[in-house]
Amino acid sequence: MSQISSLQELYVDELKDLWSANDQMVRALTKIAPQATNPKLQTMLQNSQTGIAKHTELLKSLIEMHDDEVNKEHCKGMEGLATEAIKHTIEEAPESGPVLDAAIIAQYQRMTHYGITGFGTVSAFAKALQHDDDRIKLQAAVKEMYQSDELMTELAESAVNQQAA
């Protein structure tokens, strides 16, 4: 993309970046999910991949509405988070069991918090640009991410972390 000179251009560029971030997170979760030993955690990781796919379709539709080029912009931020997630849950992972599950939750939440921040930012841009329909859809995605994060925290606090201690 050429140099960004307007909030509209920045908005679309950030949507493209988030598309890349989502794709990278799904690829990481595809590798990480089978490592989980807690059945509830495995289910939550599988469900989150479905949610991420839904959010990716939203991003693609918003890009298509606002730009002729429907493509993604490589997200180096998520690249680092996904690389770290693979390192800490597969390559240099704790032994299988609750400690590994705790590591998986920690890495999942790091990636999710990146998504919450990114989607929250583009929602604020949509508001400023008076793209009200976009804003409503993006805020709904943020709400879903928060709910997923809260469920993961509940699982960590009520079971996984206690078992790992």
N, C-alpha and C positions, 0 to 999 in steps of 0.2 A: 504494500500500500504506500502511496505517496505520503508526504508529510501531512499530518492531521492538522486541520485548521478550524474545525468547528466541533461543538459538542455532539452534533449529529454523527459526524465522522468518527469521533471517539467512541460514541455509543455502539456503532456497528462494529468497530474494531474490537471492543471489549466483548461483544456477543460472540465474535469469531474466536477470541481467545478462550472464552468459557466452553465453547464447543470442543476445542482441543483438550481443555482440562478435563471435561467429562469423559472423553474417549480414553484419556490416559488413566483416569481413575477406574474406569470399568476394566481396562486391561489388567491393572494391578489387582483389582478385586477378584478377577477371574483366577488369578494365580494364588491369591491369599486365602480365599474362602475355603478351599478344600483342606487347608491346614488347621482350621478351627476344630476344636474337639468338643466344644459345647454345642449341642444340637440347636438350641435357641439362637446362638450366635451365627451358626451356619445359615439358618433360615433368614435371619435379619440381613446378613451379607448378600444372600441371593435376592431378597426383596429390594434391597437398596440398588442393585444393578438394574432392576426393572424401573425404579424411580428415576435413576440417572438417565436411562434411555428415553424416558418420557420428557425429561427436562431438555435433553439434547434435541429432540424433535421440536420442542418449543423454540429453542435457540435458532434452529434452522429456519423455522417458519418466520421468525422475526427478522432474521437476516434477509430472507427472500423478499419480505415486505419493504425493506428499507435499502436494499442494495442489489445491483445487478449480478454481482459475483457471490454465489453461495458457496463459500469455502471457509475453511478454518485457518486461524492464525496460530502457529505453534506456541503453546503456553510453557515457557521455561520454568515458571513457578511450580506448576503441577508436576512437571518433569522431575524436579528435585524432590518434591514430596513423594511421588510414586517410587522413585529410585530408593529413597530412604525406607519407604514402607516395605518394599521387596527385601531390602537388606536386613531389616529388623524382624521380619516375619518368615523369611525363607532362607536367605543366604547365611545369615548369622543369627538365626532364630534360637530362642530358648528351647529346651526340650519340650516335646509335645505335652500338652496338658494345660492347666489353668494359667500358668505363667505365659505360655505362648498365646493363649486367648486374651490375656490382659494386654500383651504387646499388639495383637491384632486390633483390639478396640482402640488403643492409643493411636495407632497409625491411621485407622479408619477415621477417627475424629479429627486428626490433623488435616486430612484431605477434605473432609466434610466442611470444616471451618473455613477453609480456603474457598470452597464453593459458596458458602453462606455469604462471605464477604463480597465475592465477585457478583453474585446475583443481586445482593443488596445494593451494590454500587450501580449496576445497570438499571435497577428499579428506580433509584434516585435520578439517574440521567433521564429515564423515560418520563418521570414526573416533571422535571425541568423543561423537557421538550414538548410537554403536553401530549405525550403518547399514552393516553389514559388506559386504553385497552392493554397495551404492552405492560404498563405498570401493574395492573391488576393481575395479569398472568404471572409476571415475575415475582410479585409479592406472594402469590400462592405457592410458587416453587420454593421461595425462601422459607415459608411456613412449614412446608413438607420436610425440608432439610433440617429445620430446627426440631421437628417432631422425631425424625429419625435419630438425630443426635441425642435427644433426651431419652429415647428408648435404649440407646446404646449405653448411656450413662447409668440408667436404672439397672441394666443387666450387669454392668461392671460393679456397681456398688452393692447390689443385692446378692450376687453370686460369685462372679468370676474373681474379683479382687480378694474376696474373703477366702475363696478356695486356694488362691495363689499365695496367700500370706503365710 
